[in-house]
């Protein structure tokens, strides 16, 4: 559930008075940046790039993380649902990069709202209460996904995902709070990297390969389902660019940014390229989209009625994602953040294949490349 309105109201009233007259100031380089989600796929790579760029990083962790300390980060115990721990972790920081989230497309809506919406509100409050000047939020294109094609759209496109898409809806509501919190003394931005992929992925790619090798992966018929995935290094680099941009000026503040590789591709071709990089067999297009969507609806109902554990073999959200196009105009990120993809899809696939060989298969390797 969202943070109590009483605390939010008191903090907001006090901060408005202070920030209304606050001149934009670049955070001192010696002040640490608080990073959430540093043990996750994207967050870990953001951590590495921040450290490489000379930032001091304090990582919010729910349990001891000596591997992050070995990289050179400080760690601070805390939980997005525990306001006291967040206040403690945020003391003295210049900025917050918020990558923590509950991902996936299946689970109780209240869990997504608690982690992604209420957790983000709590982190916003802690950041502002600590006097941080910058807040970079790792959002998602799902924040405007309502089941329709998103073909070449820019950030002016507005849509609220329906309640039946709990992950997307929680990210949308959280993003709106982050952008609404922008002020002259508290600069915020939301980044929407699309389909982050590359070395170090321990979730999507291993599952994809497992399904393909078991003969259970199906691809949908149709003219074209165009997507623009984001290589992990470019997705992480964009967060560093946003941090720098917000610290230097307010031009990017209060804005969302689509991210991609700038190389739109048919999703079925992309999936088979990932499988090839992992040494798995390609999958043929075989299922009519209407049949796949119907199967997904039936599977979801069956899972709920039978109280089955885990996720259905195909969710309705996934079926829609696989049978619609979603690629974006990257002009705003290029103009205001200086974002330009550095790794081509071909080069990314080469790095992915090398990392999988070195790591012994999907899930091995590291998050770099």
Secondary structure in CASP SS format (residue, H / E / C, confidence):
PFRMAT SS
TARGET T0000
AUTHOR 0000-0000-0000
METHOD secondary structure of the structure
MODEL  1
X C 1.00
X C 1.00
X C 1.00
X C 1.00
X H 1.00
X H 1.00
X H 1.00
X H 1.00
X H 1.00
X H 1.00
X H 1.00
X H 1.00
X H 1.00
X H 1.00
X H 1.00
X H 1.00
X H 1.00
X H 1.00
X H 1.00
X H 1.00
X C 1.00
X C 1.00
X C 1.00
X C 1.00
X C 1.00
X C 1.00
X C 1.00
X C 1.00
X C 1.00
X C 1.00
X C 1.00
X C 1.00
X E 1.00
X E 1.00
X E 1.00
X E 1.00
X C 1.00
X C 1.00
X C 1.00
X C 1.00
X H 1.00
X H 1.00
X H 1.00
X H 1.00
X H 1.00
X H 1.00
X H 1.00
X H 1.00
X H 1.00
X H 1.00
X H 1.00
X H 1.00
X C 1.00
X C 1.00
X C 1.00
X C 1.00
X E 1.00
X E 1.00
X E 1.00
X E 1.00
X E 1.00
X C 1.00
X C 1.00
X C 1.00
X C 1.00
X H 1.00
X H 1.00
X H 1.00
X H 1.00
X H 1.00
X H 1.00
X C 1.00
X C 1.00
X E 1.00
X E 1.00
X E 1.00
X E 1.00
X C 1.00
X C 1.00
X C 1.00
X C 1.00
X C 1.00
X H 1.00
X H 1.00
X H 1.00
X H 1.00
X H 1.00
X H 1.00
X H 1.00
X H 1.00
X C 1.00
X C 1.00
X C 1.00
X C 1.00
X E 1.00
X E 1.00
X E 1.00
X E 1.00
X C 1.00
X C 1.00
X C 1.00
X C 1.00
X C 1.00
X C 1.00
X C 1.00
X C 1.00
X C 1.00
X C 1.00
X H 1.00
X H 1.00
X H 1.00
X H 1.00
X H 1.00
X H 1.00
X H 1.00
X H 1.00
X H 1.00
X H 1.00
X H 1.00
X H 1.00
X H 1.00
X H 1.00
X H 1.00
X H 1.00
X H 1.00
X H 1.00
X H 1.00
X H 1.00
X H 1.00
X C 1.00
X C 1.00
X C 1.00
X C 1.00
X E 1.00
X E 1.00
X E 1.00
X E 1.00
X E 1.00
X C 1.00
X C 1.00
X H 1.00
X H 1.00
X H 1.00
X H 1.00
X C 1.00
X C 1.00
X C 1.00
X C 1.00
X C 1.00
X E 1.00
X E 1.00
X E 1.00
X E 1.00
X C 1.00
X C 1.00
X C 1.00
X C 1.00
X C 1.00
X C 1.00
X C 1.00
X C 1.00
X C 1.00
X C 1.00
X C 1.00
X C 1.00
X H 1.00
X H 1.00
X H 1.00
X H 1.00
X H 1.00
X H 1.00
X H 1.00
X H 1.00
X H 1.00
X H 1.00
X H 1.00
X H 1.00
X H 1.00
X H 1.00
X H 1.00
X C 1.00
X C 1.00
X E 1.00
X C 1.00
X C 1.00
X E 1.00
X E 1.00
X E 1.00
X E 1.00
X E 1.00
X E 1.00
X E 1.00
X E 1.00
X C 1.00
X C 1.00
X E 1.00
X E 1.00
X C 1.00
X C 1.00
X C 1.00
X C 1.00
X C 1.00
X C 1.00
X H 1.00
X H 1.00
X H 1.00
X H 1.00
X H 1.00
X H 1.00
X H 1.00
X H 1.00
X H 1.00
X H 1.00
X C 1.00
X C 1.00
X C 1.00
X C 1.00
X C 1.00
X E 1.00
X E 1.00
X C 1.00
X C 1.00
X C 1.00
X C 1.00
X C 1.00
X E 1.00
X E 1.00
X C 1.00
X C 1.00
X E 1.00
X E 1.00
X H 1.00
X H 1.00
X H 1.00
X H 1.00
X H 1.00
X H 1.00
X H 1.00
X H 1.00
X H 1.00
X H 1.00
X H 1.00
X H 1.00
X H 1.00
X H 1.00
X H 1.00
X H 1.00
X H 1.00
X C 1.00
X C 1.00
X C 1.00
X C 1.00
X C 1.00
X C 1.00
X E 1.00
X E 1.00
X E 1.00
X E 1.00
X E 1.00
X C 1.00
X C 1.00
X C 1.00
X C 1.00
X C 1.00
X E 1.00
X E 1.00
X H 1.00
X H 1.00
X H 1.00
X H 1.00
X H 1.00
X H 1.00
X H 1.00
X H 1.00
X H 1.00
X H 1.00
X H 1.00
X C 1.00
X C 1.00
X C 1.00
X C 1.00
X C 1.00
X C 1.00
X C 1.00
X E 1.00
X E 1.00
X E 1.00
X C 1.00
X H 1.00
X H 1.00
X H 1.00
X H 1.00
X H 1.00
X H 1.00
X H 1.00
X H 1.00
X H 1.00
X H 1.00
X H 1.00
X H 1.00
X H 1.00
X H 1.00
X H 1.00
X H 1.00
X H 1.00
X C 1.00
X C 1.00
X C 1.00
X C 1.00
X C 1.00
X C 1.00
X C 1.00
X C 1.00
X C 1.00
X C 1.00
X H 1.00
X H 1.00
X H 1.00
X H 1.00
X H 1.00
X H 1.00
X H 1.00
X C 1.00
X C 1.00
X C 1.00
X E 1.00
X E 1.00
X E 1.00
X C 1.00
X C 1.00
X H 1.00
X H 1.00
X H 1.00
X H 1.00
X H 1.00
X H 1.00
X H 1.00
X C 1.00
X C 1.00
X C 1.00
X C 1.00
X C 1.00
X C 1.00
X C 1.00
X H 1.00
X H 1.00
X H 1.00
X H 1.00
X H 1.00
X H 1.00
X H 1.00
X H 1.00
X H 1.00
X H 1.00
X H 1.00
X H 1.00
X H 1.00
X H 1.00
X H 1.00
X C 1.00
X C 1.00
X C 1.00
X C 1.00
X C 1.00
X C 1.00
X C 1.00
X C 1.00
X C 1.00
X C 1.00
END
